Amino acid sequence: MIRIETKLTSKAYIKLMYMLSLRSPATWIVIFGFLLSMVVVYMRLFMGYKRPAGQYLNWEEWAPSAVVIYYLIATYRRSKRHYDTNAGIGGNVVYEFDVEKIKMVSEISSGESNWKMVNKILELKNWMLIYTSNKTAFMVPSADFGSQLPEFRTLVRNAGVKAKLRN
């Protein structure tokens, strides 16, 4: 049996949400649009485009930056609000993994499920995400596994859960 005690901080949660947002196609569309518009703006400047007298900025020059800044601020605010309003995210959580089941005990709730209820497991550089549905996951920092991380990977592989593990 593997036993892990963890406490998720606001800063770590927000960093994880930024990292997960980079996995979204919508984020890459925003980034690509920003880069493409910046290329157009700088090409116009290098080709000798002169602004009319009294005009300081065209919307083509400031709008892409505004969209990216809005996206970053919106992601931060949404993540911070979600962390602050959900008491279970920031509290102490104890996970116990064994061959048959996963047990989770937090300050406000507890639960137990078998491995068949796990939708998938995704291991990121610093995180282990245990999805119980397409949008809901237990977020466990990989550092909290310590020396038990290889044992956990073996346990997941033997359980037959769909998983993307690093090693």
Sine and cosine of phi, psi and omega as CSV:
sin_phi,cos_phi,sin_psi,cos_psi,sin_omega,cos_omega
0.00,0.00,0.62,-0.78,0.02,-1.00
-0.94,-0.34,0.78,-0.62,0.01,-1.00
-0.85,-0.52,0.79,-0.61,-0.04,-1.00
-0.75,-0.66,0.74,-0.67,0.11,-0.99
-0.94,-0.35,0.75,-0.66,-0.06,-1.00
-0.60,-0.80,0.41,-0.91,0.11,-0.99
-0.62,-0.78,0.86,-0.51,-0.06,-1.00
-1.00,0.00,0.82,-0.57,0.03,-1.00
-1.00,0.01,0.33,-0.95,0.01,-1.00
-0.87,0.48,-0.69,0.72,-0.02,-1.00
-0.89,0.46,-0.70,0.71,0.00,-1.00
-0.91,0.42,-0.64,0.77,0.01,-1.00
-0.90,0.43,-0.69,0.72,-0.01,-1.00
-0.91,0.42,-0.65,0.76,0.06,-1.00
-0.88,0.48,-0.65,0.76,0.03,-1.00
-0.90,0.44,-0.65,0.76,0.00,-1.00
-0.91,0.42,-0.62,0.78,0.10,-1.00
-0.89,0.46,-0.69,0.72,0.00,-1.00
-0.89,0.45,-0.67,0.74,0.01,-1.00
-0.94,0.35,-0.53,0.85,0.03,-1.00
-0.93,0.37,-0.46,0.89,0.06,-1.00
-0.94,0.33,-0.24,0.97,0.06,-1.00
-1.00,0.07,-0.09,1.00,-0.05,-1.00
-1.00,0.02,0.69,-0.73,0.06,-1.00
-0.88,0.48,-0.54,0.84,0.00,-1.00
-0.87,0.49,-0.62,0.78,0.02,-1.00
-0.89,0.45,-0.68,0.73,-0.02,-1.00
-0.94,0.35,-0.49,0.87,0.09,-1.00
-0.91,0.41,-0.69,0.73,0.04,-1.00
-0.89,0.46,-0.72,0.70,-0.01,-1.00
-0.90,0.44,-0.70,0.71,0.01,-1.00
-0.89,0.45,-0.67,0.74,0.04,-1.00
-0.88,0.48,-0.65,0.76,0.04,-1.00
-0.88,0.47,-0.75,0.66,-0.03,-1.00
-0.90,0.44,-0.66,0.75,0.01,-1.00
-0.89,0.45,-0.69,0.72,0.00,-1.00
-0.93,0.38,-0.58,0.82,0.05,-1.00
-0.92,0.40,-0.60,0.80,0.06,-1.00
-0.89,0.46,-0.69,0.72,0.01,-1.00
-0.89,0.46,-0.70,0.71,0.00,-1.00
-0.88,0.48,-0.73,0.68,-0.03,-1.00
-0.95,0.32,-0.52,0.85,0.09,-1.00
-0.90,0.44,-0.66,0.75,0.03,-1.00
-0.89,0.46,-0.65,0.76,0.00,-1.00
-0.92,0.40,-0.66,0.75,-0.01,-1.00
-0.96,0.28,-0.36,0.93,0.02,-1.00
-1.00,0.05,0.09,1.00,0.11,-0.99
1.00,-0.03,0.35,0.94,0.03,-1.00
-0.91,0.41,0.79,-0.62,0.03,-1.00
-0.93,-0.36,0.73,-0.68,0.06,-1.00
-0.96,0.28,0.55,-0.84,0.11,-0.99
-0.90,0.43,0.44,-0.90,-0.03,-1.00
-0.85,0.52,0.72,-0.70,0.04,-1.00
1.00,0.05,-0.10,0.99,0.01,-1.00
-0.98,-0.20,0.82,-0.57,-0.08,-1.00
-0.99,-0.17,-0.75,0.67,-0.02,-1.00
-0.70,-0.71,0.71,-0.71,0.14,-0.99
-1.00,0.06,0.40,-0.92,0.01,-1.00
-0.90,0.44,-0.47,0.88,0.02,-1.00
-0.90,0.43,-0.40,0.92,-0.04,-1.00
-1.00,0.05,-0.59,0.81,-0.07,-1.00
-0.98,-0.19,-0.43,0.90,-0.08,-1.00
-0.88,0.47,-0.70,0.71,0.01,-1.00
-0.88,0.48,-0.64,0.77,0.03,-1.00
-0.91,0.41,-0.62,0.78,0.02,-1.00
-0.90,0.44,-0.62,0.78,0.01,-1.00
-0.91,0.42,-0.70,0.71,0.00,-1.00
-0.91,0.42,-0.70,0.71,0.02,-1.00
-0.89,0.46,-0.67,0.74,0.05,-1.00
-0.87,0.49,-0.69,0.73,-0.02,-1.00
-0.88,0.48,-0.68,0.73,0.02,-1.00
-0.91,0.42,-0.70,0.71,0.00,-1.00
-0.92,0.40,-0.67,0.75,0.00,-1.00
-0.90,0.44,-0.64,0.77,0.04,-1.00
-0.90,0.43,-0.67,0.74,0.02,-1.00
-0.89,0.45,-0.77,0.64,-0.05,-1.00
-0.89,0.45,-0.67,0.74,0.01,-1.00
-0.89,0.45,-0.69,0.73,-0.01,-1.00
-0.92,0.40,-0.69,0.72,0.00,-1.00
-0.90,0.44,-0.70,0.72,0.02,-1.00
-0.90,0.44,-0.66,0.75,0.01,-1.00
-0.90,0.44,-0.67,0.74,0.03,-1.00
-0.90,0.43,-0.70,0.71,-0.06,-1.00
-0.94,0.34,-0.55,0.84,-0.07,-1.00
-1.00,0.03,-0.31,0.95,0.01,-1.00
-0.97,-0.25,0.98,-0.20,-0.09,-1.00
-0.88,0.47,-0.46,0.89,-0.05,-1.00
-0.96,0.30,-0.32,0.95,-0.05,-1.00
-0.95,0.30,-0.70,0.71,-0.13,-0.99
-1.00,-0.01,-0.06,1.00,-0.05,-1.00
-1.00,0.10,0.06,-1.00,0.08,-1.00
-0.95,0.31,0.72,-0.70,0.00,-1.00
-0.75,-0.66,0.70,-0.71,0.07,-1.00
-0.91,-0.41,0.82,-0.57,0.07,-1.00
-0.94,-0.33,0.66,-0.75,0.12,-0.99
-0.79,-0.61,0.84,-0.55,0.00,-1.00
-0.90,-0.43,0.77,-0.64,0.16,-0.99
-0.67,-0.74,-0.10,-0.99,-0.11,-0.99
-0.88,0.47,-0.54,0.84,-0.11,-0.99
-0.99,-0.15,-0.57,0.82,-0.17,-0.99
-0.52,-0.85,0.18,-0.98,0.12,-0.99
-0.87,-0.49,0.75,-0.66,0.03,-1.00
-0.85,-0.53,0.72,-0.70,-0.01,-1.00
-0.78,-0.63,0.78,-0.62,0.03,-1.00
-0.77,-0.64,0.85,-0.53,0.06,-1.00
-0.86,-0.51,-0.05,-1.00,-0.02,-1.00
-0.93,0.37,-0.44,0.90,-0.06,-1.00
-0.91,-0.41,-0.20,0.98,-0.01,-1.00
-0.39,-0.92,0.17,-0.99,0.10,-0.99
-0.53,-0.85,0.40,-0.91,-0.01,-1.00
-0.34,-0.94,0.30,-0.95,-0.02,-1.00
-0.55,-0.83,0.69,-0.72,0.07,-1.00
-0.52,-0.85,0.37,-0.93,0.04,-1.00
-1.00,0.01,0.15,-0.99,-0.08,-1.00
-0.92,0.40,-0.40,0.92,0.01,-1.00
-0.92,0.38,-0.39,0.92,0.01,-1.00
-0.99,0.16,-0.19,0.98,0.01,-1.00
-0.99,0.14,0.83,-0.56,-0.03,-1.00
-0.96,0.28,-0.76,0.65,0.03,-1.00
-0.26,-0.97,0.26,-0.97,0.07,-1.00
-0.78,-0.62,0.76,-0.65,-0.03,-1.00
-0.84,-0.55,0.84,-0.54,0.05,-1.00
-0.98,-0.22,0.86,-0.51,0.10,-1.00
-0.98,-0.18,-0.06,-1.00,-0.05,-1.00
-0.84,0.54,-0.71,0.70,-0.07,-1.00
-0.87,-0.49,0.13,0.99,-0.12,-0.99
-0.68,-0.74,0.48,-0.88,0.18,-0.98
-0.87,-0.49,0.90,-0.43,0.00,-1.00
-0.97,-0.26,0.87,-0.49,-0.03,-1.00
-0.95,-0.32,0.98,-0.19,-0.08,-1.00
-0.99,0.12,0.80,-0.61,0.10,-0.99
-0.98,-0.18,-0.19,0.98,0.15,-0.99
-0.46,-0.89,-0.07,-1.00,-0.02,-1.00
-0.90,0.43,-0.47,0.88,-0.09,-1.00
-0.89,-0.46,-0.14,0.99,-0.07,-1.00
-0.93,-0.38,0.77,-0.64,-0.04,-1.00
-0.59,-0.81,0.51,-0.86,0.23,-0.97
-0.99,0.12,0.75,-0.66,-0.04,-1.00
-0.95,-0.32,0.94,-0.34,-0.05,-1.00
-0.87,-0.49,0.87,-0.50,0.07,-1.00
-0.88,0.48,0.73,-0.68,-0.01,-1.00
-0.87,0.50,-0.52,0.86,-0.01,-1.00
-0.89,0.45,-0.47,0.88,-0.01,-1.00
-0.95,0.31,-0.32,0.95,0.07,-1.00
-0.95,0.30,-0.51,0.86,-0.01,-1.00
0.86,0.51,-0.75,-0.66,-0.03,-1.00
-0.98,0.22,-0.08,1.00,-0.02,-1.00
-1.00,0.03,-0.02,1.00,-0.04,-1.00
-0.88,0.48,-0.73,0.69,0.06,-1.00
-0.87,0.49,-0.60,0.80,0.03,-1.00
-0.91,0.42,-0.62,0.78,0.04,-1.00
-0.91,0.42,-0.69,0.73,0.03,-1.00
-0.86,0.51,-0.68,0.73,0.03,-1.00
-0.89,0.45,-0.66,0.75,0.03,-1.00
-0.88,0.48,-0.68,0.74,0.01,-1.00
-0.91,0.41,-0.70,0.71,0.01,-1.00
-0.88,0.47,-0.65,0.76,-0.01,-1.00
-0.95,0.31,-0.41,0.91,-0.01,-1.00
-0.98,0.21,-0.25,0.97,0.02,-1.00
0.98,0.21,0.36,0.93,0.01,-1.00
-0.99,0.13,0.62,-0.79,0.09,-1.00
-0.91,0.42,0.85,-0.52,-0.11,-0.99
-0.57,-0.82,0.56,-0.83,0.17,-0.99
-0.90,-0.43,0.99,-0.12,-0.03,-1.00
-0.96,-0.26,0.44,-0.90,-0.08,-1.00
-0.96,0.29,-0.60,0.80,-0.02,-1.00
-0.84,-0.53,0.00,0.00,0.00,0.00
